[in-house]
């Protein structure tokens, strides 16, 4: 039998996460980075962009829930200089929050405008392998969640033709049983899920690779820490029982009910 072609992989910028997914994200993949607020989704996107600039990939970051300046300040907290990357023509940050009239801003959360702006940014940066983070894509369907799958498919289909490897973040709120990423996960080539729990009065964060096509990935839940000057630090696989870090049964049942209801509403 002919040997399988070797998969080209892009580093996430966190070596320990790369080890969980066979060395990195397969080129051209559409990866959903999901989780509750404050669990580390944006920090992983920052690592992904920083690594892209280091290896001379074209890097585009779309921010919908923070301003451009806020993203630059957050990156600097981890020793990453997005401002210099922008000045050197290695990166473009598209601001979708402020709605100002400038080249690298979106005036409204319109899906076609978003995709066209990303393609315009790649043309401005030049030819070559490209990375894009959309943080978060959930903002585009908050008032019409049934459109999540359709919008995600549109973004994936168009950007795939432009040699993009895509990270999209999506919110996950257990308090309302609403998985804002519902629909995204069916479209995604990979799913990296962030979780959080309070143990002995201390907030603890976790990461799980739930899906990664073409990849023999880790099935273990890993505890992580987010540290100033460094970013995500993987502390190691979790030793607790599943019920120690899983959702309460009543919450899990409500989430399943909400997902089934949304699936029935999908066009």
HELIX and SHEET records of a PDB file:
HELIX    1   1 UNK A   15  UNK A   20  1                                   6    
HELIX    2   2 UNK A   41  UNK A   54  1                                  14    
HELIX    3   3 UNK A   68  UNK A   77  1                                  10    
HELIX    4   4 UNK A   82  UNK A   87  1                                   6    
HELIX    5   5 UNK A  111  UNK A  125  1                                  15    
HELIX    6   6 UNK A  137  UNK A  140  5                                   4    
HELIX    7   7 UNK A  145  UNK A  147  5                                   3    
HELIX    8   8 UNK A  148  UNK A  160  1                                  13    
HELIX    9   9 UNK A  184  UNK A  187  1                                   4    
HELIX   10  10 UNK A  242  UNK A  245  1                                   4    
HELIX   11  11 UNK A  249  UNK A  265  1                                  17    
SHEET    1   A 2 UNK A   9  UNK A  10  0                                        
SHEET    2   A 2 UNK A  25  UNK A  26 -1                                        
SHEET    1   B 9 UNK A  91  UNK A  95  0                                        
SHEET    2   B 9 UNK A  58  UNK A  63  1                                        
SHEET    3   B 9 UNK A 130  UNK A 135  1                                        
SHEET    4   B 9 UNK A 164  UNK A 173  1                                        
SHEET    5   B 9 UNK A  30  UNK A  35  1                                        
SHEET    6   B 9 UNK A 190  UNK A 199  1                                        
SHEET    7   B 9 UNK A 202  UNK A 212 -1                                        
SHEET    8   B 9 UNK A 222  UNK A 227 -1                                        
SHEET    9   B 9 UNK A 231  UNK A 237 -1                                        
SHEET    1   C 5 UNK A  91  UNK A  95  0                                        
SHEET    2   C 5 UNK A  58  UNK A  63  1                                        
SHEET    3   C 5 UNK A 130  UNK A 135  1                                        
SHEET    4   C 5 UNK A 164  UNK A 173  1                                        
SHEET    5   C 5 UNK A 178  UNK A 179 -1                                        
END                                                                             
